Amino acid sequence: MKQAIINAVVHTGEEIIENGVVVVENGKIISVQKEIPNDIEQIDLEGNHLAAGFIDIQINGGEKYYFSQTPNEETIQDIYDASMKYGTTHVLPCLISSSKETILKGIEAVREYMKKHNNGVIGMHLEGPFLNPLRRGAHSIDQVRKPTNEELQEIISKGKDVIKVITIAPECFTEEQLQMLIESGITISIGHSTITHKEAQFYFSKGINLVTHLFNAMTQFGHREPGLVGAVFENEEVYAPVILDGVHCDYVAAKIAYRLKQEKFFLISDATFLGRKIANFKWDNFDAHLVDGFYRNEDGNLAGATISMTEAVQNAFNNLNVTTDEAIKMATTRVAAAIGLQDKIGKLKSGFPASFVKFNNDLSRIETLDLTN
C-alpha cells in the first residue's frame, strides 16, 4: 500500500524541502517530491519536520535487559523496542569486554535475530575485550585482555557478517593481529587506549578512521603531547562520536570538537539502560547505580550513559549553537557514513527505509514515525 507524508519540512540529509512530500510503499521510500499524489493514503504532518530515524551504534541495554549480561534475542528485542520509543530506528547492540564464550553467544544471537526480523537491528558493536587495562573504564579487569591469534581469528570468522564495529586498543595487538582485523572488513574503532599522538597517526594511516567516545578512555590533548584526542582533531578523515550528556563530555569541549570535526562529529548514546527505569545493576564485576540521573559504579566512575539519542540531539541543538538540520545530521547521515552504510540508511531517498522522526522547530518534541511494517 502506498502512503504519502505531506505538509512536512523534509530533511533529506542532503537538502531541506519546504512543503515536501515523501511517498512510501512496502516499507521503503519511493520518492521525495513537492507534488501531492492523487488517490493514496495521506499522513499530514501539519507543518512539522521529517527526517530519517536516528542511528545509535553504541547502546548496551534497553529498558529491562543488558546485552553483555544476557546476550540473547529477548535482550536485542528490548534494545530495539526501547530505542524506537526515542526516535532511534537503527541500532548496534553493544557487547562490552566479556569471555570468548559470551562474545560468540552474542554474535549468534544477533545473527539469528537478524534472520527473523527485517528491522533496524543492523549488527552489533563489540567494545573490547582487547583494551588497555589502564584505560578500561568500567570494563571488568578480569575480562580485559590481549588477543591471541586463535581467539581473534575465531571472533572474526564467526562475527565478520554481524560485527559492524569493534573497539580495540591497537597497542595491545601485534602487527599480524591488527592486519587480520583490518582485512576482515569490520570497522575498527580505537578506544580505551593509552596511545600517543604519534602512535595514533600511525594507526590512522592504516585506514582506521573512527574512535570510541571522543575524550573518554583515551589520552587527552596537551600542548606538549596532543594525545589521541589531538590526533583525532588533526586528522580530517577520522570520525569523532561523542556522548553528549554534559557529564561524559562538557558542552564546551563538545563545541570545540564540533568546530574542528564538523561533518565527522556525530552522536552516540552509550546507554547502559534507556528510560532511567533501572536504578541499580550488577553483572560480573560491572556495576552501575543511578546517581543524579547518571550511571556510576561503586568507585564513582561513569558506568555507561543514561541518555537516548533524542536527548543527545536536543542537547546538541541547545548547547552547540547548531541548526536543527545540523543536529539531526549528527544522529543520521554522519553516523551512517562512519560505519559505511551511507548508501542504505540515514537519509530520505528512494530505496531507503521508511523509518522516520517527526519533530518541531526547536526539537523539543521528537517522535518516531515508522512505516516499515
C-alpha positions as CSV (number, residue, x, y, z in Angstrom):
1,M,0.0,0.0,0.0
2,K,1.3,3.4,-0.9
3,Q,1.2,6.3,1.5
4,A,2.2,9.9,1.2
5,I,3.6,12.0,4.0
6,I,2.5,15.6,3.2
7,N,2.8,19.1,4.5
8,A,6.2,18.5,6.0
9,V,9.6,20.3,6.2
10,V,11.6,17.4,4.8
11,H,15.3,17.0,5.9
12,T,16.6,14.5,3.3
13,G,20.2,14.5,4.7
14,E,21.3,16.4,1.6
15,E,18.8,19.3,1.5
16,I,15.7,20.8,3.2
17,I,12.5,20.8,1.3
18,E,9.7,23.1,2.5
19,N,6.2,21.6,2.0
20,G,7.8,18.3,0.9
21,V,6.1,15.0,0.2
22,V,7.6,11.6,0.9
23,V,5.9,8.7,-0.9
24,V,6.3,5.3,0.8
25,E,5.4,1.7,-0.3
26,N,6.2,-1.7,1.2
27,G,8.4,-0.2,4.0
28,K,10.6,1.8,1.6
29,I,10.8,5.4,0.4
30,I,9.6,5.6,-3.3
31,S,10.3,9.3,-3.8
32,V,10.7,12.6,-2.2
33,Q,8.9,15.3,-4.1
34,K,6.9,18.5,-4.0
35,E,3.6,17.3,-5.6
36,I,0.9,15.6,-3.6
37,P,-0.1,12.4,-5.5
38,N,-3.7,11.6,-6.0
39,D,-5.7,8.7,-4.6
40,I,-3.3,7.4,-2.0
41,E,-3.5,7.5,1.8
42,Q,-2.1,10.7,3.2
43,I,-0.3,11.4,6.5
44,D,-0.5,15.1,7.2
45,L,2.5,16.4,9.3
46,E,0.8,19.8,9.7
47,G,4.0,21.7,9.0
48,N,6.2,19.7,11.3
49,H,9.7,18.4,10.3
50,L,10.5,15.0,9.0
51,A,13.9,13.2,8.8
52,A,15.4,9.8,8.8
53,G,15.2,7.9,12.1
54,F,18.3,8.1,14.4
55,I,21.1,5.6,14.3
56,D,22.8,4.5,17.5
57,I,26.0,2.5,17.0
58,Q,26.7,2.0,20.7
59,I,23.8,1.0,23.1
60,N,24.3,-1.5,25.9
61,G,20.8,-2.2,27.1
62,G,17.1,-1.4,26.6
63,E,14.6,-0.7,29.4
64,K,15.0,-4.1,31.0
65,Y,18.0,-6.1,29.8
66,Y,21.7,-5.6,29.4
67,F,23.2,-7.2,26.3
68,S,26.5,-8.3,27.8
69,Q,24.7,-10.0,30.7
70,T,22.0,-11.7,28.6
71,P,23.3,-11.8,25.0
72,N,20.1,-13.3,23.6
73,E,17.3,-12.4,21.2
74,E,15.0,-11.2,24.0
75,T,17.6,-8.5,25.0
76,I,18.1,-7.5,21.4
77,Q,14.3,-7.0,21.1
78,D,14.2,-5.0,24.3
79,I,17.0,-2.7,23.0
80,Y,15.2,-2.2,19.6
81,D,11.8,-1.6,21.2
82,A,13.2,0.8,23.7
83,S,15.2,2.7,21.1
84,M,12.2,3.1,18.9
85,K,10.5,5.0,21.7
86,Y,13.2,7.6,21.5
87,G,13.5,8.2,17.8
88,T,16.2,5.6,17.1
89,T,15.2,3.3,14.3
90,H,18.6,1.6,13.7
91,V,20.9,0.2,16.4
92,L,24.1,-1.8,17.0
93,P,23.6,-3.5,20.4
94,C,26.9,-3.2,22.2
95,L,28.7,-6.1,23.9
96,I,31.4,-5.0,26.3
97,S,34.5,-6.9,27.4
98,S,33.5,-10.5,28.1
99,S,34.6,-14.1,27.9
100,K,35.0,-15.6,24.4
101,E,32.0,-17.8,25.0
102,T,29.8,-14.8,25.8
103,I,31.1,-12.9,22.7
104,L,30.3,-15.9,20.4
105,K,26.9,-16.2,22.1
106,G,26.2,-12.5,21.4
107,I,27.3,-12.9,17.8
108,E,25.0,-15.8,17.2
109,A,22.1,-14.1,19.0
110,V,22.4,-11.1,16.7
111,R,22.7,-13.3,13.6
112,E,19.6,-15.3,14.4
113,Y,17.6,-12.2,15.3
114,M,18.5,-10.5,12.0
115,K,17.4,-13.6,10.1
116,K,14.0,-13.5,11.8
117,H,13.4,-9.7,11.8
118,N,13.9,-7.3,8.9
119,N,14.1,-4.2,11.1
120,G,16.6,-1.7,12.3
121,V,19.0,-4.1,14.1
122,I,21.9,-3.8,11.7
123,G,24.6,-5.8,13.5
124,M,26.5,-5.4,16.8
125,H,29.3,-3.4,18.3
126,L,32.0,-5.4,20.2
127,E,33.6,-3.0,22.6
128,G,36.6,-4.9,23.9
129,P,37.8,-7.2,25.3
130,F,41.1,-6.2,23.7
131,L,41.6,-3.0,25.5
132,N,44.3,-1.4,27.6
133,P,43.7,-2.2,31.2
134,L,45.0,1.3,32.2
135,R,42.1,2.8,30.3
136,R,39.5,0.1,30.8
137,G,36.9,2.5,32.4
138,A,34.0,0.4,33.8
139,H,35.1,-2.7,32.0
140,S,36.0,-5.6,34.2
141,I,39.7,-6.1,34.8
142,D,39.0,-9.9,34.7
143,Q,37.8,-9.7,31.1
144,V,40.2,-7.1,29.5
145,R,43.0,-9.0,27.8
146,K,45.4,-9.1,24.8
147,P,44.2,-11.0,21.8
148,T,45.7,-14.4,20.8
149,N,45.8,-15.2,17.1
150,E,43.4,-18.1,17.7
151,E,40.8,-16.1,19.7
152,L,40.9,-13.2,17.2
153,Q,40.6,-15.5,14.2
154,E,37.6,-17.2,15.8
155,I,35.8,-14.0,16.5
156,I,36.5,-12.7,13.0
157,S,35.4,-15.9,11.3
158,K,32.2,-16.2,13.3
159,G,31.4,-12.5,13.5
160,K,32.5,-10.7,10.4
161,D,29.0,-10.6,8.9
162,V,27.5,-9.5,12.2
163,I,30.1,-7.3,14.0
164,K,29.8,-3.9,12.3
165,V,32.2,-2.1,14.8
166,I,34.9,-3.4,17.1
167,T,36.5,-1.1,19.7
168,I,40.2,-2.0,20.3
169,A,43.3,-0.6,21.9
170,P,45.7,-1.1,19.0
171,E,48.8,-1.1,21.2
172,C,47.6,-4.5,22.5
173,F,47.8,-6.0,19.1
174,T,50.8,-7.5,17.2
175,E,51.2,-6.2,13.6
176,E,49.9,-9.5,12.3
177,Q,46.8,-9.4,14.5
178,L,46.0,-5.8,13.5
179,Q,46.3,-6.8,9.9
180,M,43.9,-9.7,10.4
181,L,41.4,-7.3,11.8
182,I,41.8,-4.7,9.1
183,E,41.4,-7.4,6.4
184,S,38.2,-8.7,8.0
185,G,36.3,-5.6,6.8
186,I,34.9,-4.9,10.3
187,T,35.0,-1.2,11.1
188,I,37.7,-0.7,13.7
189,S,37.3,2.0,16.3
190,I,40.2,3.0,18.6
191,G,39.2,3.4,22.3
192,H,40.2,2.5,25.9
193,S,43.7,3.2,24.8
194,T,46.9,4.9,26.0
195,I,48.4,5.5,22.6
196,T,50.3,8.8,22.0
197,H,49.6,11.3,19.2
198,K,52.4,9.9,17.1
199,E,51.1,6.3,17.6
200,A,47.6,7.3,16.8
201,Q,48.7,8.9,13.5
202,F,50.4,5.6,12.6
203,Y,47.2,3.6,13.2
204,F,45.1,6.2,11.3
205,S,47.5,5.8,8.4
206,K,46.4,2.2,8.1
207,G,42.9,3.3,7.3
208,I,41.3,3.3,10.8
209,N,39.1,6.3,10.9
210,L,36.9,6.0,14.0
211,V,37.4,6.3,17.7
212,T,35.1,5.3,20.6
213,H,33.5,8.1,22.6
214,L,35.9,11.0,22.0
215,F,37.6,12.3,25.2
216,N,36.5,9.3,27.3
217,A,39.1,6.5,28.0
218,M,41.8,7.9,25.8
219,T,44.9,10.1,26.0
220,Q,43.9,13.7,26.3
221,F,45.0,16.8,24.4
222,G,48.1,18.6,25.8
223,H,50.3,21.3,24.4
224,R,53.4,19.1,24.6
225,E,51.7,15.7,23.9
226,P,48.5,16.1,21.9
227,G,47.4,12.6,22.6
228,L,44.8,10.6,20.8
229,V,42.3,13.5,21.2
230,G,44.8,15.7,19.3
231,A,45.3,13.2,16.6
232,V,41.6,13.0,16.1
233,F,41.4,16.8,15.8
234,E,44.4,16.8,13.3
235,N,43.1,14.0,11.1
236,E,40.4,15.2,8.8
237,E,39.2,11.6,7.9
238,V,38.6,10.4,11.5
239,Y,35.1,10.4,12.9
240,A,34.5,11.6,16.4
241,P,31.4,10.3,18.2
242,V,30.5,12.0,21.5
243,I,28.3,11.0,24.4
244,L,26.6,14.4,24.7
245,D,25.1,14.4,28.2
246,G,27.1,17.2,29.7
247,V,28.9,14.7,32.0
248,H,30.8,12.3,29.8
249,C,31.8,15.4,27.8
250,D,31.4,19.0,28.9
251,Y,29.4,21.0,26.4
252,V,32.3,23.5,25.8
253,A,34.6,20.6,24.9
254,A,32.0,19.2,22.6
255,K,31.5,22.6,21.0
256,I,35.3,22.9,20.3
257,A,35.3,19.3,18.9
258,Y,32.4,20.1,16.6
259,R,34.1,23.2,15.3
260,L,37.2,21.2,14.5
261,K,35.5,18.0,13.2
262,Q,32.3,19.4,11.5
263,E,30.9,16.6,9.3
264,K,32.9,13.9,11.2
265,F,31.3,14.8,14.5
266,F,28.4,12.6,15.5
267,L,26.4,11.4,18.4
268,I,26.1,8.1,20.3
269,S,24.1,7.2,23.4
270,D,26.4,4.5,25.0
271,A,23.3,4.0,27.2
272,T,23.6,1.3,29.9
273,F,19.8,1.3,30.0
274,L,17.2,3.6,28.4
275,G,14.5,5.4,30.3
276,R,16.2,5.5,33.7
277,K,14.0,2.7,34.9
278,I,16.9,0.5,36.2
279,A,18.3,2.2,39.3
280,N,20.9,-0.4,40.3
281,F,22.5,-3.1,38.2
282,K,25.3,-5.6,38.8
283,W,26.8,-8.2,36.4
284,D,30.1,-10.0,37.0
285,N,32.5,-7.2,38.1
286,F,30.5,-4.5,36.4
287,D,28.1,-2.4,38.5
288,A,26.0,0.7,37.7
289,H,24.0,2.8,40.0
290,L,21.7,5.7,39.1
291,V,23.1,8.8,40.8
292,D,21.6,12.2,40.0
293,G,20.5,10.9,36.6
294,F,23.7,9.3,35.6
295,Y,25.1,5.8,36.0
296,R,28.2,5.4,38.1
297,N,30.0,2.3,39.5
298,E,30.9,1.7,43.2
299,D,34.2,3.6,42.6
300,G,32.3,6.7,41.4
301,N,33.4,6.3,37.8
302,L,30.9,6.7,35.0
303,A,29.4,3.3,34.0
304,G,27.8,4.0,30.7
305,A,25.2,6.7,30.0
306,T,21.5,7.2,30.5
307,I,20.6,9.5,27.6
308,S,18.7,8.5,24.5
309,M,19.6,9.6,21.0
310,T,16.7,12.0,21.2
311,E,18.2,13.7,24.3
312,A,21.6,13.8,22.6
313,V,20.1,15.6,19.6
314,Q,18.3,18.0,21.8
315,N,21.5,18.7,23.8
316,A,23.4,19.3,20.5
317,F,20.8,21.9,19.4
318,N,20.6,23.6,22.8
319,N,24.3,23.7,23.6
320,L,26.4,23.6,20.5
321,N,24.9,26.5,18.6
322,V,23.9,24.4,15.6
323,T,20.8,24.4,13.4
324,T,18.0,21.9,13.7
325,D,19.2,20.2,10.5
326,E,22.8,20.0,11.7
327,A,21.7,18.4,15.0
328,I,19.7,15.8,13.0
329,K,22.6,15.0,10.8
330,M,24.7,14.2,13.9
331,A,22.4,11.3,14.5
332,T,21.7,10.2,11.0
333,T,23.8,10.8,7.9
334,R,27.1,11.1,9.7
335,V,26.5,8.0,11.8
336,A,25.7,6.0,8.7
337,A,28.8,7.3,6.9
338,A,31.1,6.4,9.9
339,I,30.2,2.7,9.5
340,G,30.0,2.6,5.7
341,L,26.2,2.5,5.4
342,Q,25.6,5.9,3.9
343,D,24.0,4.3,0.8
344,K,21.5,2.3,2.9
345,I,20.3,4.3,5.9
346,G,20.3,7.8,7.4
347,K,18.7,9.7,4.6
348,L,15.4,10.3,2.9
349,K,16.0,8.9,-0.6
350,S,14.4,6.4,-2.9
351,G,15.1,2.9,-1.7
352,F,15.9,3.9,1.9
353,P,13.8,2.6,4.9
354,A,10.5,4.3,5.7
355,S,11.5,4.9,9.3
356,F,11.4,8.5,10.3
357,V,11.5,11.0,13.1
358,K,8.9,13.8,13.3
359,F,9.8,16.9,15.2
360,N,9.0,20.6,15.7
361,N,11.1,23.7,15.0
362,D,13.2,23.6,18.2
363,L,13.4,19.8,18.6
364,S,11.6,20.0,22.0
365,R,9.2,17.3,20.6
366,I,10.6,14.3,18.7
367,E,8.5,11.3,17.8
368,T,9.2,8.1,15.9
369,L,7.2,7.6,12.7
370,D,7.8,4.0,11.5
371,L,6.2,2.9,8.2
372,T,8.4,-0.1,7.6
373,N,5.7,-2.7,8.5
